[in-house]
């Protein structure tokens, strides 16, 4: 019975270590409403709701825009902590020299972290 107990404890520890390790590789995701068509890394995204997933390697981040369970665009950005939590999720737009819209930053409700995109 002693061997079975040690095997059980070992199994539980392995599961806990794996769960912790996998969570470290998980991407953070939030939903946002893009109100205008925008260009992200050369891809035009029509207005609509998207899941935004990012993986940070402070301060750099890799972002994916997902719609209907498919990645439709990806882009590099920076993850900044502004020190205050935002009340609502907001997409801040910029205008490219050719007149198209681009995303300047994305702020998330209840978070002080902001995704900042290069011009």
C-alpha positions as CSV (number, residue, x, y, z in Angstrom):
1,X,0.0,0.0,0.0
2,X,2.9,2.4,0.7
3,X,4.1,2.1,-3.0
4,X,0.7,2.9,-4.3
5,X,0.4,6.0,-2.1
6,X,3.8,7.3,-3.3
7,X,2.8,6.7,-7.0
8,X,-0.5,8.6,-6.4
9,X,1.3,11.5,-4.8
10,X,3.9,11.5,-7.6
11,X,1.1,11.5,-10.2
12,X,-0.7,14.4,-8.6
13,X,2.6,16.4,-8.4
14,X,3.3,15.7,-12.1
15,X,-0.2,16.9,-13.1
16,X,0.2,20.1,-11.0
17,X,3.6,20.9,-12.5
18,X,2.4,20.3,-16.0
19,X,-0.7,22.5,-15.4
20,X,1.5,25.3,-14.1
21,X,3.9,25.0,-17.0
22,X,1.2,25.0,-19.6
23,X,-0.5,28.0,-18.1
24,X,2.8,29.9,-18.6
25,X,2.5,29.4,-22.3
26,X,-1.1,30.3,-22.6
27,X,-2.1,33.3,-24.6
28,X,-4.2,36.1,-23.1
29,X,-7.4,36.7,-25.0
30,X,-10.2,39.4,-24.9
31,X,-13.0,40.3,-27.2
32,X,-13.1,43.7,-28.9
33,X,-15.4,45.5,-31.3
34,X,-13.7,47.1,-34.2
35,X,-16.0,49.9,-35.4
36,X,-14.2,50.7,-38.7
37,X,-12.4,48.7,-41.3
38,X,-8.7,48.7,-40.3
39,X,-5.4,47.5,-41.8
40,X,-3.4,45.3,-39.5
41,X,0.0,44.2,-40.9
42,X,-1.2,44.6,-44.5
43,X,-4.5,42.8,-43.9
44,X,-7.8,44.7,-44.0
45,X,-10.1,43.7,-41.2
46,X,-13.8,44.6,-41.7
47,X,-15.7,46.2,-38.8
48,X,-17.0,43.6,-36.3
49,X,-16.2,41.7,-33.2
50,X,-12.9,39.9,-32.9
51,X,-11.1,37.9,-30.3
52,X,-7.7,39.4,-29.7
53,X,-5.1,37.0,-28.4
54,X,-1.6,38.0,-27.4
55,X,1.5,36.4,-26.0
56,X,3.8,38.8,-24.2
57,X,7.6,38.8,-23.9
58,X,7.7,42.0,-22.0
59,X,7.4,44.6,-23.4
60,X,7.0,43.1,-26.8
61,X,3.9,41.1,-27.7
62,X,2.6,39.0,-30.6
63,X,-1.1,39.6,-31.3
64,X,-3.6,37.6,-33.3
65,X,-7.0,38.8,-34.4
66,X,-9.5,35.9,-34.5
67,X,-12.9,35.8,-36.1
68,X,-15.1,32.7,-36.5
69,X,-12.4,30.6,-34.8
70,X,-9.8,31.5,-37.5
71,X,-6.8,33.8,-37.2
72,X,-7.4,36.5,-39.8
73,X,-4.4,38.8,-39.0
74,X,-1.4,39.0,-36.7
75,X,0.9,41.8,-35.7
76,X,3.7,42.7,-33.3
77,X,3.0,45.3,-30.7
78,X,4.1,46.5,-27.2
79,X,2.3,45.7,-24.0
80,X,2.3,48.7,-21.7
81,X,0.9,49.0,-18.2
82,X,-0.6,52.4,-17.8
83,X,-1.1,52.1,-14.0
84,X,-4.9,52.6,-14.0
85,X,-7.7,50.3,-15.0
86,X,-10.0,51.2,-17.8
87,X,-13.8,51.2,-17.4
88,X,-14.5,50.0,-20.9
89,X,-12.7,48.3,-23.8
90,X,-11.7,50.8,-26.4
91,X,-9.9,50.6,-29.7
92,X,-7.9,53.8,-30.5
93,X,-7.6,54.4,-34.3
94,X,-5.0,56.3,-36.3
95,X,-5.1,57.3,-40.0
96,X,-2.5,56.0,-42.3
97,X,-0.9,58.4,-45.0
98,X,-3.1,56.6,-47.6
99,X,-6.2,57.5,-45.7
100,X,-6.9,53.9,-44.4
101,X,-7.5,53.3,-40.7
102,X,-5.1,51.5,-38.4
103,X,-5.2,50.5,-34.8
104,X,-3.0,52.6,-32.6
105,X,-3.9,50.9,-29.3
106,X,-6.4,48.6,-27.6
107,X,-7.5,49.2,-24.0
108,X,-9.4,46.5,-22.1
109,X,-12.1,47.0,-19.5
110,X,-10.8,46.2,-16.0
111,X,-7.2,46.1,-17.0
112,X,-4.4,48.7,-16.9
113,X,-2.5,46.8,-19.7
114,X,-2.7,48.3,-23.2
115,X,-1.7,46.9,-26.5
116,X,0.2,49.6,-28.4
117,X,0.7,49.2,-32.2
118,X,3.4,50.9,-34.3
119,X,2.4,53.3,-37.0
